[in-house]
Amino acid sequence: MSNLPKGKIYFASDFHLGAPNEATSLVREKLIVKWLDEISSDASEIFLVGDVFDFWFEYKRAVPRGYTRLLGKISELTDRGIAIHWFLGNHDMWIFDYIPSECGVQMHGANVEREWNGKRFLIGHGDGLGPDDHGYKIVKKIFRSKVCQWLFARLHPNFGIWLAHSLSGYSRSNTGDSDRKFLGDDKEWLMVYCKDVLKKQHYDYFIFGHRHLPLDKMVGPNSRYVNLGEWLHYNSYASWDGSNLELKYFEN
């Protein structure tokens, strides 16, 4: 789809609300709501590119408690006519129908292609892309399976949500600060992925999350890869005004 945006297009990813604890998450949630308030003055579309929550699972008659400020603000913006796109990430892939029906967002479970002003964008969370990370790719298929989701739903919410947060915290403690270091062009899996895609099809911009490191790199003569970073340390996001894509930081 090619069109002229009526306002700016905004992109953000990896809020990881719920981590590392409720008090810290609440401070971050209020900051995100403040950011949404500010950009709503000139936004035509907002892309939340995955891992908005550190964990989310919708039981048939229950959803995780909290996040009312964010969900309320998103509902307000969609009611005002601002389109909000929400991508499933590896931490919140178990969003089903509650958030889209309650908040009016458009859910995406895979990469999305868009075109504005003749510039082609490929947008996605970024997990499981590139040549490596084979273990996660297997885990992702399992977690996306209906059988796995049905089995997890059999757990009591008190236990299931506690278990998921514990595993997420364990994973983060093992990673430490290693995901905040640039590994080099040939070892950054998403950069390798972008270059492979360009061999078959041209995009002017690749926009991904997941990596947790804000990056703006050339991956071809006329192609840029922008990683949106995260909001645990950087408060980073990107904006497109119809001619320029910028990687920015909010109150950081």
C-alpha positions as CSV (number, residue, x, y, z in Angstrom):
1,M,0.0,0.0,0.0
2,S,1.4,3.4,-1.0
3,N,0.1,6.6,0.4
4,L,1.0,9.9,1.8
5,P,0.8,9.8,5.6
6,K,-1.5,12.5,7.1
7,G,0.9,12.8,10.1
8,K,4.0,11.1,11.4
9,I,4.5,7.4,11.7
10,Y,6.0,6.2,15.0
11,F,7.7,3.0,15.9
12,A,8.6,1.6,19.3
13,S,9.3,-1.8,20.7
14,D,10.3,-3.9,23.8
15,F,8.6,-2.0,26.7
16,H,8.8,-5.3,28.7
17,L,6.1,-4.1,31.1
18,G,6.1,-6.2,34.2
19,A,9.9,-6.5,34.4
20,P,11.9,-6.5,36.5
21,N,9.2,-5.8,39.2
22,E,5.9,-4.0,39.6
23,A,7.2,-0.8,41.0
24,T,9.9,-0.3,38.3
25,S,7.4,-1.3,35.6
26,L,4.9,1.2,36.8
27,V,7.3,4.1,36.5
28,R,8.2,2.9,32.9
29,E,4.5,2.5,32.0
30,K,3.8,6.1,33.1
31,L,6.7,7.3,30.9
32,I,5.4,5.3,27.9
33,V,1.9,6.8,28.4
34,K,3.5,10.3,28.5
35,W,5.3,9.5,25.3
36,L,2.1,8.4,23.6
37,D,0.4,11.6,24.8
38,E,3.1,13.7,23.2
39,I,3.3,12.0,19.9
40,S,-0.5,11.7,19.5
41,S,-0.6,15.4,18.5
42,D,0.9,14.6,15.1
43,A,0.7,10.8,14.8
44,S,-1.3,9.1,12.0
45,E,-0.1,5.6,12.9
46,I,1.8,4.0,15.7
47,F,3.6,0.7,15.5
48,L,4.3,-1.2,18.7
49,V,6.7,-3.8,17.4
50,G,6.5,-6.6,20.0
51,D,7.3,-7.4,23.6
52,V,5.1,-4.7,24.9
53,F,4.7,-7.0,27.9
54,D,7.4,-9.1,29.5
55,F,4.7,-11.8,29.6
56,W,1.1,-12.0,28.6
57,F,-1.4,-14.9,28.5
58,E,-5.1,-14.6,28.0
59,Y,-7.0,-17.3,29.8
60,K,-10.6,-17.7,28.7
61,R,-12.0,-15.7,31.6
62,A,-8.9,-13.9,33.0
63,V,-6.1,-11.7,31.8
64,P,-3.0,-10.5,33.6
65,R,-3.6,-7.7,36.1
66,G,-2.1,-4.3,35.7
67,Y,-1.2,-2.2,32.6
68,T,-4.5,-0.2,32.8
69,R,-2.8,3.1,32.1
70,L,-1.2,1.8,28.9
71,L,-4.3,-0.1,27.7
72,G,-6.5,2.9,28.5
73,K,-4.3,5.3,26.6
74,I,-4.1,3.0,23.6
75,S,-7.9,2.7,23.6
76,E,-8.3,6.5,23.8
77,L,-5.9,7.0,20.8
78,T,-7.7,4.4,18.6
79,D,-11.0,5.9,19.5
80,R,-9.6,9.2,18.2
81,G,-8.8,7.6,14.9
82,I,-5.1,7.0,15.3
83,A,-4.3,3.6,13.9
84,I,-2.2,1.4,16.3
85,H,-0.4,-1.7,15.1
86,W,0.6,-4.2,17.7
87,F,3.1,-7.0,16.8
88,L,3.4,-10.3,18.7
89,G,6.8,-10.6,20.3
90,N,8.6,-13.6,21.8
91,H,7.5,-12.5,25.3
92,D,3.8,-11.7,24.5
93,M,3.0,-14.1,21.7
94,W,0.0,-15.3,23.7
95,I,-2.1,-12.3,23.0
96,F,-5.3,-13.5,21.5
97,D,-8.5,-11.5,21.1
98,Y,-8.8,-9.4,24.3
99,I,-6.4,-6.6,23.4
100,P,-7.5,-6.1,19.8
101,S,-11.2,-6.2,20.7
102,E,-10.9,-4.1,23.8
103,C,-8.3,-1.6,22.6
104,G,-9.0,-1.4,18.9
105,V,-5.5,-2.3,17.7
106,Q,-4.5,-4.2,14.6
107,M,-2.6,-7.3,15.6
108,H,0.3,-8.7,13.5
109,G,2.0,-12.1,14.0
110,A,4.5,-11.7,11.1
111,N,6.5,-9.1,9.2
112,V,4.4,-6.4,7.6
113,E,5.3,-4.5,4.3
114,R,4.3,-0.9,4.0
115,E,5.0,1.8,1.5
116,W,4.9,5.6,2.1
117,N,5.9,8.3,-0.3
118,G,7.5,5.6,-2.6
119,K,9.7,4.3,0.2
120,R,9.3,0.6,1.1
121,F,9.3,-0.6,4.7
122,L,9.6,-4.1,6.2
123,I,8.5,-4.1,9.8
124,G,8.5,-6.9,12.4
125,H,9.6,-7.9,15.9
126,G,12.6,-9.7,14.6
127,D,12.7,-12.8,16.7
128,G,13.7,-16.0,14.9
129,L,15.0,-14.2,11.8
130,G,18.5,-14.7,10.5
131,P,20.7,-17.7,10.1
132,D,21.2,-18.8,13.7
133,D,19.3,-19.1,17.0
134,H,18.0,-22.5,15.9
135,G,17.1,-23.5,19.5
136,Y,14.7,-20.5,19.8
137,K,13.2,-21.2,16.4
138,I,12.2,-24.6,17.6
139,V,10.8,-23.2,20.9
140,K,8.9,-20.5,19.0
141,K,7.1,-23.2,16.9
142,I,6.2,-25.1,20.1
143,F,4.9,-22.0,21.9
144,R,2.9,-20.9,18.9
145,S,1.2,-24.3,18.7
146,K,-2.4,-24.6,19.8
147,V,-1.6,-27.7,21.9
148,C,1.0,-25.8,23.9
149,Q,-1.4,-22.9,24.4
150,W,-4.2,-25.3,25.5
151,L,-1.9,-27.1,28.0
152,F,-0.7,-23.8,29.5
153,A,-4.3,-22.6,29.9
154,R,-4.9,-25.6,32.1
155,L,-2.5,-24.1,34.7
156,H,-4.0,-21.8,37.4
157,P,-3.3,-18.2,36.5
158,N,-1.5,-17.6,39.8
159,F,0.9,-20.3,39.0
160,G,1.2,-19.9,35.3
161,I,1.9,-16.2,35.3
162,W,4.4,-16.6,38.2
163,L,6.2,-19.4,36.3
164,A,6.4,-17.3,33.1
165,H,7.8,-14.3,34.9
166,S,10.3,-16.4,36.8
167,L,11.6,-18.0,33.5
168,S,11.8,-14.6,31.8
169,G,13.8,-13.1,34.8
170,Y,16.1,-16.1,34.7
171,S,16.7,-15.6,31.0
172,R,17.4,-11.9,31.5
173,S,19.9,-12.5,34.3
174,N,21.8,-15.0,32.1
175,T,22.0,-12.5,29.3
176,G,23.0,-9.6,31.4
177,D,24.3,-6.6,29.4
178,S,25.6,-8.7,26.5
179,D,22.6,-7.8,24.4
180,R,23.6,-4.1,24.6
181,K,26.9,-4.6,22.7
182,F,27.2,-4.3,19.0
183,L,28.6,-7.7,17.7
184,G,29.7,-6.6,14.2
185,D,28.0,-6.6,10.8
186,D,28.6,-10.3,10.2
187,K,27.4,-11.4,13.6
188,E,24.3,-9.3,14.0
189,W,21.6,-11.8,12.8
190,L,19.1,-9.2,11.8
191,M,21.6,-7.3,9.7
192,V,22.5,-10.6,8.0
193,Y,18.8,-11.3,7.5
194,C,18.2,-7.8,5.9
195,K,21.1,-8.3,3.5
196,D,19.7,-11.7,2.5
197,V,16.3,-10.2,1.8
198,L,17.8,-7.5,-0.3
199,K,19.2,-10.1,-2.7
200,K,15.6,-10.9,-3.7
201,Q,13.7,-7.7,-3.0
202,H,14.4,-4.1,-2.3
203,Y,13.3,-2.3,0.9
204,D,14.4,1.2,1.8
205,Y,13.9,0.6,5.5
206,F,14.0,-2.5,7.7
207,I,12.5,-1.8,11.2
208,F,12.8,-4.4,13.9
209,G,12.8,-4.7,17.7
210,H,13.9,-7.7,19.7
211,R,17.6,-6.9,19.6
212,H,17.4,-4.4,22.5
213,L,20.1,-2.3,21.1
214,P,19.2,0.9,19.2
215,L,20.9,0.6,15.8
216,D,20.8,2.6,12.5
217,K,22.9,0.8,10.0
218,M,23.2,0.7,6.2
219,V,22.6,-2.8,4.8
220,G,22.7,-1.8,1.2
221,P,23.4,1.2,-1.1
222,N,19.9,2.6,-0.4
223,S,18.7,0.5,2.5
224,R,18.8,1.1,6.2
225,Y,18.2,-1.3,9.1
226,V,16.9,0.4,12.2
227,N,16.5,-1.5,15.5
228,L,14.2,0.2,17.9
229,G,16.1,-0.8,21.1
230,E,14.1,-1.0,24.3
231,W,12.6,1.0,27.2
232,L,14.4,-0.6,30.1
233,H,17.5,1.5,29.4
234,Y,17.1,3.6,26.3
235,N,13.5,4.8,25.8
236,S,14.3,4.7,22.1
237,Y,11.9,4.9,19.2
238,A,11.7,6.0,15.5
239,S,9.6,8.4,13.6
240,W,8.9,8.8,9.9
241,D,7.7,12.2,8.7
242,G,7.2,11.3,5.0
243,S,10.7,11.9,4.0
244,N,13.0,11.2,6.9
245,L,13.3,8.3,9.3
246,E,14.9,9.2,12.7
247,L,16.0,7.1,15.7
248,K,15.2,9.1,18.8
249,Y,15.2,8.9,22.6
250,F,12.4,10.1,25.0
251,E,13.6,11.8,28.2
252,N,16.8,9.9,28.2
